[in-house]
Structures are given as structure tokens and as C-alpha cells.
Amino acid sequence: MTDLAIDPTQLQEGMEVLSTDGELIGHVQNVGADALQVARIGRPSMSVPFAFIRYTSGSRVVLTIPAYKADEMHWSNAS
């Protein structure tokens, strides 16, 4: 069993994905077994592991990293 800070059943396609500093990273494209597929405008999609989700609130998912770190994480598009 995995100790997650979030409940994956609360994650839905279309939710906004934000950084800790409030910047829009993208939108949930798909919810996988252990990661979110995030569609981004003008950038490749990324697969964000659930471990990097700080919390969800309404239609928003907030990550544990600031916006400038998103590309540095090298989260691939592959599932």
C-alpha cells in the first residue's frame, strides 16, 4: 500500500494543475495508476507522479514544486 497525501479518486480530467507559487502548469489530461498526465500549452505533456501533489482543492491540483522546477523534473510523457 502506498502512503499518498492525496486521494486519487478526487483527481479528474480537466482539473487545473498549479505550482506551489500559483502558476498554471497545465490541465489534467488523464489519471493513471500512480501519476497524472498533464497537458500543457506550447510544451510537451508530462506525467506527474502522485507523490508530487501537495493537495487538491475544488477543480485544482497543487504540486509540491514551484513553476520553474516543472521542466527540470524531466517527467516524461510516457506512461
C-alpha positions in Angstrom: 0.0 0.0 0.0 1.3 3.5 -0.9 1.1 6.4 1.6 -0.3 9.2 -0.5 -1.0 12.7 0.7 -4.0 12.9 -1.7 -6.9 10.8 -2.6 -6.5 9.8 -6.3 -10.3 9.4 -6.6 -10.6 13.2 -6.3 -8.5 13.7 -9.5 -10.4 14.3 -12.7 -9.7 15.2 -16.3 -9.7 18.9 -16.9 -8.6 20.0 -13.4 -6.0 22.8 -13.4 -2.5 21.8 -12.2 -0.8 24.6 -10.3 2.7 25.1 -8.9 3.3 26.0 -5.2 3.8 29.6 -6.4 0.3 29.6 -8.1 1.5 29.4 -11.7 -0.6 27.3 -14.1 1.4 24.2 -15.2 -1.4 22.7 -17.3 -4.6 20.6 -17.1 -5.1 17.0 -16.1 -5.4 15.0 -19.3 -5.6 11.6 -17.8 -5.4 10.0 -14.3 -3.2 6.9 -14.2 -2.4 4.3 -11.5 0.3 6.4 -9.9 0.6 9.6 -12.0 -1.3 12.4 -13.7 -0.9 13.1 -17.4 -0.8 16.9 -17.6 -1.4 18.6 -20.9 0.5 21.9 -21.3 0.0 24.7 -23.8 3.1 25.1 -26.0 5.0 22.5 -24.2 5.1 18.7 -24.2 2.7 16.8 -21.9 4.2 15.5 -18.6 3.4 12.6 -16.3 3.4 13.9 -12.7 3.8 11.3 -10.0 1.2 11.5 -7.3 4.0 11.9 -4.7 4.4 15.5 -6.1 0.8 16.5 -5.4 0.6 18.7 -2.3 -3.3 18.9 -2.3 -6.4 19.2 -4.3 -9.0 22.0 -3.9 -12.1 22.1 -5.9 -11.0 21.9 -9.6 -7.4 22.5 -8.8 -4.4 20.3 -8.2 -1.4 22.0 -6.4 2.0 20.4 -6.8 4.9 20.4 -4.3 7.2 22.4 -6.6 7.5 25.9 -7.9 6.7 26.5 -11.6 10.3 26.9 -12.7 11.1 23.4 -11.5 8.5 21.7 -13.6 10.7 21.3 -16.7 13.7 20.4 -14.6 11.9 17.4 -13.2 12.2 15.5 -16.6 8.8 13.9 -16.1 8.3 12.1 -19.4 5.2 11.8 -21.4 5.5 8.0 -21.3 3.2 6.0 -19.1 
